[in-house]
Each structure stands twice: as C-alpha cells, then as structure tokens.
Amino acid sequence: MTKITMCQSCGLPFNEEHVHLIATEPDGSKSIYCTYCYKDGKFIDPNLSMEEMIEMLVPVWGKTIGEEEARKELTTLLPTLKRWKKA
C-alpha cells in the first residue's frame, strides 16, 4: 500500500509535527484524512466544495508563502487529492 504523506482533503502534511492529526476510521485504523477534515468515518463538512476549501486554506498557507502563491499552489494540489479527484 502506498504511504499517505498528506491529508487527502486539505493537503496537511503527515510529517512528524502533524502525525497526531491523522484521523482514524471507525474500525480504529489510520485514515487518509486529518482530524480537521474527518471525524468518526465522515467528513466534518461534507458539503464543502474544493473552491471553499481553497479559500479556507489560503490565509493559513498565506502566512508562510503569501496569499497569491498559496492560492496558486492549492489550486494545483487539491484536484490531485482523493477527496477532490473527479471519479
């Protein structure tokens, strides 16, 4: 199985600093999502659109890389994540 290196909803890296934020599935196994996005086997905000997720994350990422760069990176990254990939 491929190691999941980031939340497949918001892109939060699952590095040493954030490993405690990996959500769990109802059976207790590790999820591919973080605790900000997922709880008890369900998305916390199931109706959230990818565009809304980007707008929520831009200010957070923007603190480090600037909002314009954050928006550009998120617009590229999020469509590649499992939650947002078109079936």
C-alpha positions in Angstrom: 0.0 0.0 0.0 1.2 3.5 -0.8 2.2 5.6 2.2 -0.1 8.6 2.5 2.1 11.6 3.1 -0.7 14.3 3.4 -4.3 14.6 4.2 -6.2 13.7 1.0 -8.7 16.5 1.6 -6.7 19.6 2.7 -3.1 18.7 2.0 -1.9 18.9 5.6 1.5 17.1 5.6 1.6 14.0 7.7 5.1 14.7 8.9 6.5 14.2 12.5 5.0 17.6 13.5 1.5 16.7 12.4 1.3 12.9 12.8 -1.0 13.3 15.8 -3.6 14.9 13.4 -4.1 11.8 11.3 -7.8 10.9 11.7 -8.9 7.3 12.5 -11.6 5.3 10.8 -14.5 3.8 12.8 -12.5 0.5 13.0 -9.6 2.3 14.6 -7.3 2.2 11.5 -5.5 5.3 10.4 -7.4 7.4 7.9 -6.0 9.2 4.8 -7.6 12.4 6.2 -6.7 14.7 9.0 -8.8 15.5 12.1 -9.6 18.9 10.8 -11.4 17.4 7.8 -12.6 14.0 9.1 -14.1 12.5 12.2 -15.9 9.2 13.0 -15.7 8.0 9.4 -17.2 11.1 7.9 -16.1 14.5 6.6 -16.7 17.2 9.1 -18.2 19.4 6.4 -19.4 17.0 3.7 -20.9 19.8 1.5 -17.7 21.8 1.4 -16.6 22.5 -2.2 -13.0 22.4 -3.3 -13.2 26.1 -4.0 -14.4 26.7 -0.4 -11.6 24.6 0.9 -9.0 26.6 -1.1 -10.5 29.9 0.3 -10.3 28.5 3.9 -6.7 27.4 3.4 -5.3 30.5 1.6 -5.0 32.6 4.8 -3.2 29.8 6.6 -0.8 29.0 3.8 -0.5 32.7 3.0 1.2 33.4 6.4 4.2 31.5 5.1 4.3 31.9 1.3 1.9 34.8 0.6 -1.8 34.5 -0.3 -1.2 34.7 -4.1 1.3 31.9 -4.1 -0.9 29.9 -1.6 -3.9 30.2 -3.9 -1.8 29.1 -6.9 -0.3 26.1 -5.1 -3.7 25.0 -3.6 -5.4 25.3 -7.0 -2.8 22.9 -8.3 -2.6 20.5 -5.3 -6.2 20.0 -4.2 -7.5 18.5 -7.5 -4.9 15.7 -7.1 -6.1 14.7 -3.7 -8.5 11.8 -3.3 -11.4 13.8 -1.9 -11.5 16.2 -4.9 -10.5 13.9 -7.8 -13.2 13.5 -10.3 -14.4 9.9 -10.5 
